[in-house]
């Protein structure tokens, strides 16, 4: 079997067999297939897609490329959550400690930023001292001890996905439904949780721009999760503007902590965190319905339990827990400047992807595979769609360590905003919910 023949076969729209997919994934795992050939194959998949059997075989091959985590020694129903990627999406840092504080073990394997979207690991590592590299024995021990752990993939956990993931990030092949499904589900099944909530983002800041595509993605993941005997719920949520007001690693951490401390009492980021967290509780049998689950999580914010659990998480992963109460312990940018509205009217739309790109310009994301992220830089937005603006009103604050990049990011950000005379209708945050029928044994 030759890789070039399989590239040509997929390029021509043919269906790859189970054995051919296994050959590709084995080559990606043991480095017998070069990056340039894998990239060509990824691009062929991007343009030609895959049939359902191919997606299942790709997922299972990636799952079998490495070790699987056995969480059976941890008491209770273990839950996990995954987002397909958005802008200003810091829900994990909010819901993980809250769900753990509710008594449900959260064993989360997270990823880094892809393209214009942020990554949970990059955000966590903005906290002084925090490590996300945890040996599996220590990962399990931490969940047993404090009820929550958030770590990156080890070299032995779906190593094929780790390699393909990094290539997709820098080759324009991120937003391919088959590749997204196989990447997420192989990782999540290997991670060992009993229940999984997937947040499928839809809109200008998401990899899925259309609701129809997002539903196909969600159903495919739910079907595979059900096939593998996982309880799974996929929630389609709006990403036509950034979810939170902060974009950039340390800034997003700060915003998450303000929610956990009860200082931010509303807004889409908090609402999404409560909805996703409540679905995690529901799958684990810890609440009767979503409203009960949301109320329980709000209680844990109000009495400080969520913030204290976050401190435990940070301390367990070698960070400074005082950062939860003191944002000035987070990395700070040298330059702070406001972006002013060029006109009066209503904020009619925001191209969230371009907002994410403006943060990337500052250094908050990766352009290339091995780029270093500057944790201090980013944006703090001041307005959301539907808000009234006067000319000269601040619409965002830029945090930068490079004055030239500040101006470039400001230009990109202003181009992402559309201001007009008509106030737009408010869009729902939650678009759809797709569930599976699998039961935890």
Residue pairs with C-beta under 8 A, 6 or more apart in sequence:
1 19
1 20
1 23
3 23
3 24
3 27
3 33
3 37
3 41
4 37
6 16
6 20
6 23
6 24
6 41
7 37
7 40
7 41
7 44
9 16
9 20
10 16
10 41
10 44
10 45
10 48
11 44
11 47
11 48
12 48
13 48
15 50
15 51
15 53
15 54
16 24
16 50
16 54
16 57
18 53
18 57
18 61
21 54
21 57
21 58
21 61
22 57
22 61
24 33
24 38
24 41
24 61
25 58
25 61
25 62
25 65
25 160
26 32
26 61
26 65
27 33
27 38
28 38
28 65
28 160
28 163
28 164
29 65
29 66
29 159
29 160
29 163
35 167
38 163
38 164
38 167
39 167
39 171
39 173
42 164
42 167
42 168
42 171
42 173
42 176
42 179
43 171
43 172
43 173
45 173
45 176
45 178
45 179
46 172
46 173
46 176
46 179
49 176
49 177
49 178
50 58
50 178
52 220
52 223
54 178
55 178
55 181
55 182
55 220
55 224
56 224
56 227
58 178
58 182
59 181
59 182
59 185
59 186
59 189
59 224
60 186
61 160
62 158
62 160
62 161
62 164
62 182
62 183
62 186
63 158
63 185
63 186
63 189
63 190
65 158
65 159
65 160
65 161
65 186
66 155
66 156
66 157
66 158
66 159
66 160
66 190
67 136
67 154
67 156
67 157
67 190
68 157
68 189
68 190
68 192
69 107
69 109
69 136
69 139
69 140
69 157
69 190
69 191
69 192
70 192
71 78
71 105
71 107
71 140
71 143
71 192
71 193
71 194
73 140
73 144
74 105
74 107
74 140
74 143
74 144
75 105
75 144
76 103
76 104
76 105
76 284
77 104
77 105
77 194
77 195
77 283
77 284
77 285
77 440
78 105
78 106
78 107
78 143
78 192
78 193
78 194
78 195
79 99
79 104
79 105
79 106
79 107
79 193
79 194
79 195
79 196
79 197
79 280
79 283
79 284
80 106
80 107
80 108
80 109
80 188
80 191
80 193
80 195
80 196
80 197
81 91
81 92
81 95
81 96
81 106
81 108
81 196
81 197
81 198
81 199
81 276
81 277
81 280
82 184
82 188
82 196
82 197
82 198
82 199
83 89
83 91
83 92
83 198
83 199
83 201
84 180
84 184
84 198
84 199
84 200
84 201
84 206
84 207
84 208
84 217
85 114
85 115
85 117
85 174
85 201
85 206
85 207
86 117
86 118
86 201
86 205
86 206
86 239
86 242
86 243
86 352
87 116
87 117
87 118
87 205
87 239
87 242
87 243
87 247
87 352
87 353
87 355
87 356
87 359
88 118
88 242
88 243
88 244
88 245
88 246
88 247
88 252
88 269
88 352
88 355
88 381
89 117
89 118
89 199
89 201
89 239
89 243
89 244
89 269
89 272
90 118
90 123
90 243
90 244
90 246
90 252
90 253
90 255
90 256
90 269
91 199
91 243
91 269
91 272
91 273
91 276
92 108
92 110
92 120
92 150
93 120
93 123
93 124
93 252
93 253
93 256
93 257
93 310
94 256
94 259
94 260
94 269
94 270
94 273
94 277
94 306
95 273
95 274
95 276
95 277
95 280
95 297
96 106
96 108
96 148
96 150
96 313
97 148
97 260
97 306
97 307
97 309
97 310
97 312
97 313
98 260
98 273
98 277
98 297
98 300
98 301
98 305
98 306
98 309
99 106
99 148
99 277
99 280
99 281
99 297
100 106
100 146
100 147
100 148
100 309
100 313
101 147
101 300
101 305
101 306
101 308
101 309
102 281
102 286
102 296
102 297
102 300
103 147
103 286
104 147
104 280
104 281
104 284
104 286
105 143
105 147
105 148
106 143
106 147
106 148
106 149
106 150
106 280
107 139
107 140
107 143
107 148
107 149
107 191
107 192
107 193
108 120
108 148
108 149
108 150
108 151
108 191
109 151
109 152
109 153
109 157
109 187
109 188
109 190
109 191
110 119
110 120
110 121
110 124
110 132
110 150
110 151
110 152
111 119
111 120
111 121
111 152
111 153
111 165
111 187
112 119
112 121
112 122
112 152
112 366
113 119
113 122
113 169
113 365
113 366
113 373
114 165
114 168
114 169
114 174
114 207
115 169
115 174
115 207
115 356
115 365
116 205
116 353
116 356
116 357
116 359
116 360
116 365
117 205
117 207
117 356
117 365
118 247
118 248
118 249
118 252
118 356
118 364
118 365
120 150
121 132
121 150
121 152
122 249
122 373
122 375
123 249
123 252
123 253
123 256
124 130
124 132
124 150
124 253
124 317
125 131
125 132
125 249
125 375
126 249
126 250
126 253
126 330
126 331
126 375
126 376
127 253
127 314
127 319
127 320
127 323
127 330
128 319
128 320
128 323
128 329
128 330
128 331
129 318
129 319
129 320
130 314
130 317
130 318
130 319
131 317
131 318
131 319
132 150
132 151
132 152
132 317
133 151
133 152
133 154
134 142
134 149
134 151
134 317
135 154
136 154
136 157
139 149
139 151
142 148
142 149
142 316
142 317
143 149
145 316
146 309
146 312
146 313
146 316
147 309
148 309
148 312
148 313
149 313
149 316
149 317
150 313
150 317
151 317
153 161
153 162
153 187
155 162
157 187
157 190
157 191
158 186
158 187
158 190
160 186
161 182
161 183
161 186
161 187
164 179
164 183
165 183
166 369
167 173
167 369
168 174
168 176
168 179
168 183
169 366
169 369
170 366
170 367
170 368
170 369
173 179
174 180
174 207
175 207
175 208
177 208
177 213
177 216
177 217
177 220
180 207
180 217
181 217
181 220
181 221
181 224
184 198
184 221
185 221
185 224
185 225
185 228
188 196
188 225
188 230
189 224
189 225
189 228
189 230
193 230
194 230
194 231
194 284
194 440
195 230
195 231
195 232
195 280
195 283
195 284
195 440
196 225
196 230
196 231
196 232
196 233
196 283
197 232
197 233
197 234
197 235
197 276
197 279
197 280
197 283
198 218
198 221
198 222
198 232
198 233
198 234
198 235
199 235
199 237
199 272
199 276
200 208
200 214
200 217
200 218
200 221
200 234
200 235
200 236
200 237
201 207
201 208
201 214
201 237
201 238
201 239
202 208
202 209
202 210
202 211
202 214
202 236
202 237
202 238
202 239
202 240
202 431
203 209
203 238
203 239
203 240
203 241
203 352
204 239
204 240
204 241
204 349
204 350
204 351
204 352
204 353
204 354
205 239
205 240
205 241
205 242
205 351
205 352
205 353
205 355
205 356
206 214
206 239
206 352
208 214
208 217
211 236
211 431
211 432
214 236
214 431
215 236
215 432
215 434
218 234
218 236
218 432
218 434
219 234
219 434
221 232
221 234
222 232
222 233
222 234
222 434
222 435
222 436
223 436
225 231
225 232
225 436
225 438
226 232
226 436
226 437
226 438
228 438
229 438
229 439
229 440
229 441
230 436
230 438
230 440
231 283
231 436
231 438
231 439
231 440
232 283
232 435
232 436
232 438
233 279
233 282
233 283
233 433
233 434
233 435
233 436
234 433
234 434
234 435
235 275
235 276
235 279
235 430
235 432
235 433
235 434
236 430
236 431
236 432
236 433
236 434
237 243
237 272
237 429
237 430
237 431
238 268
238 427
238 428
238 429
238 430
238 431
239 352
240 349
240 350
240 352
240 385
240 427
241 349
241 350
241 352
241 355
241 384
241 385
242 350
242 352
242 355
242 356
242 381
243 268
243 269
243 272
244 252
244 255
244 267
244 268
244 269
245 255
245 267
245 269
245 380
245 381
245 382
246 252
246 254
246 255
246 378
246 379
246 380
246 381
247 355
247 356
247 359
247 364
247 378
247 379
247 380
247 381
248 359
248 362
248 364
248 375
248 376
248 377
248 378
248 379
248 399
249 364
249 373
249 375
249 376
249 378
250 330
250 331
250 332
250 375
250 376
250 378
251 378
251 379
251 380
251 399
252 378
253 323
253 330
254 327
254 330
255 264
255 269
257 307
257 310
257 323
257 324
257 325
257 327
258 264
259 269
259 270
259 273
259 301
260 301
260 306
260 307
260 310
260 324
261 304
261 307
261 324
261 325
262 301
262 302
262 304
264 270
268 384
268 429
271 429
272 429
273 297
274 293
274 294
274 297
274 298
275 290
275 294
275 429
275 430
277 293
277 294
277 297
278 287
278 290
278 291
278 292
278 293
278 294
278 296
278 297
279 290
279 293
279 433
280 293
281 287
281 293
281 296
281 297
282 289
282 290
282 293
286 293
286 296
287 293
287 296
297 306
299 305
300 306
301 307
307 324
307 325
310 321
310 324
311 321
311 324
312 321
314 320
314 321
314 323
314 324
315 321
320 329
322 329
323 329
323 330
330 375
330 376
331 374
331 375
331 376
332 376
333 376
333 377
333 378
333 399
333 400
333 401
334 400
334 401
335 398
335 399
335 400
335 401
335 402
335 403
335 406
336 397
336 398
336 399
336 400
337 397
337 398
337 400
337 406
337 410
338 394
338 396
338 397
338 398
339 394
339 395
339 396
339 397
339 398
339 410
339 413
339 414
340 391
340 392
340 393
340 394
340 395
341 383
341 389
341 390
341 391
341 392
341 393
341 394
341 395
341 419
342 391
342 414
342 419
343 389
343 391
343 419
344 389
344 390
344 391
344 419
345 388
345 389
345 419
345 420
345 421
346 386
346 387
346 388
346 389
346 419
346 420
346 421
346 422
346 423
346 424
347 383
347 384
347 385
347 386
347 387
347 389
347 395
347 417
347 418
347 419
348 385
348 418
348 419
348 420
348 422
348 424
349 385
349 417
349 418
349 424
350 385
350 416
350 417
350 418
351 415
351 416
351 417
352 416
354 412
354 413
354 415
354 416
355 379
355 381
355 413
355 416
356 365
357 412
358 379
358 409
358 410
358 412
358 413
358 416
359 365
359 377
359 378
359 379
359 409
360 366
360 367
361 405
361 408
361 409
361 412
362 374
362 377
362 378
362 379
362 398
362 399
362 400
362 401
362 402
362 405
362 406
362 409
363 373
363 374
363 377
363 401
363 402
363 405
364 373
364 374
364 377
364 378
365 373
366 373
374 401
376 399
376 401
377 399
377 400
377 401
378 399
379 396
379 397
379 398
379 399
379 409
379 413
380 396
380 397
380 399
381 395
381 396
382 393
382 394
382 395
382 396
382 397
383 389
383 393
383 395
383 396
385 424
385 426
385 427
386 423
386 424
386 426
388 423
389 395
389 419
395 417
396 413
398 406
398 409
398 410
398 413
400 406
400 409
